[in-house]
Amino acid sequence: MNSDIVEVATIGRCVGLRGYLKLHNKSDFPEQYKKGATFFDKNNDQLIIKDYNREKELVLFENFDDLDLAKTLVNRTIYTTK
């Protein structure tokens, strides 16, 4: 991996039927998780946040707003640039 890339979270299980996922934060900056924020996985696939619930730590990614699509993201680690 590139040294400018930082691991920020792991995507957990699906919650509900709309594609929300539990987000396990590994960074010191929870404010980075907001609508429109862009992250990457190890395959360099781009993940853009569509909605984030700070209290429950639930995230919904663009183009993954369906339960079956969201399940493909479970257990992925997401990264951002420094």
ChimeraX attribute file (.defattr): number of C-alpha atoms within 10 A of each C-alpha:
attribute: neighborCount
match mode: 1-to-1
recipient: residues
	/A:1	6
	/A:2	6
	/A:3	7
	/A:4	9
	/A:5	13
	/A:6	15
	/A:7	18
	/A:8	22
	/A:9	19
	/A:10	18
	/A:11	19
	/A:12	19
	/A:13	16
	/A:14	22
	/A:15	14
	/A:16	10
	/A:17	11
	/A:18	15
	/A:19	21
	/A:20	25
	/A:21	25
	/A:22	19
	/A:23	26
	/A:24	16
	/A:25	16
	/A:26	13
	/A:27	12
	/A:28	8
	/A:29	9
	/A:30	13
	/A:31	8
	/A:32	13
	/A:33	21
	/A:34	16
	/A:35	15
	/A:36	15
	/A:37	14
	/A:38	18
	/A:39	20
	/A:40	20
	/A:41	16
	/A:42	12
	/A:43	7
	/A:44	10
	/A:45	10
	/A:46	14
	/A:47	20
	/A:48	19
	/A:49	18
	/A:50	17
	/A:51	18
	/A:52	19
	/A:53	14
	/A:54	13
	/A:55	6
	/A:56	9
	/A:57	15
	/A:58	20
	/A:59	23
	/A:60	24
	/A:61	24
	/A:62	16
	/A:63	13
	/A:64	21
	/A:65	17
	/A:66	16
	/A:67	16
	/A:68	13
	/A:69	14
	/A:70	23
	/A:71	16
	/A:72	11
	/A:73	20
	/A:74	16
	/A:75	15
	/A:76	14
	/A:77	19
	/A:78	26
	/A:79	21
	/A:80	16
	/A:81	13
	/A:82	8
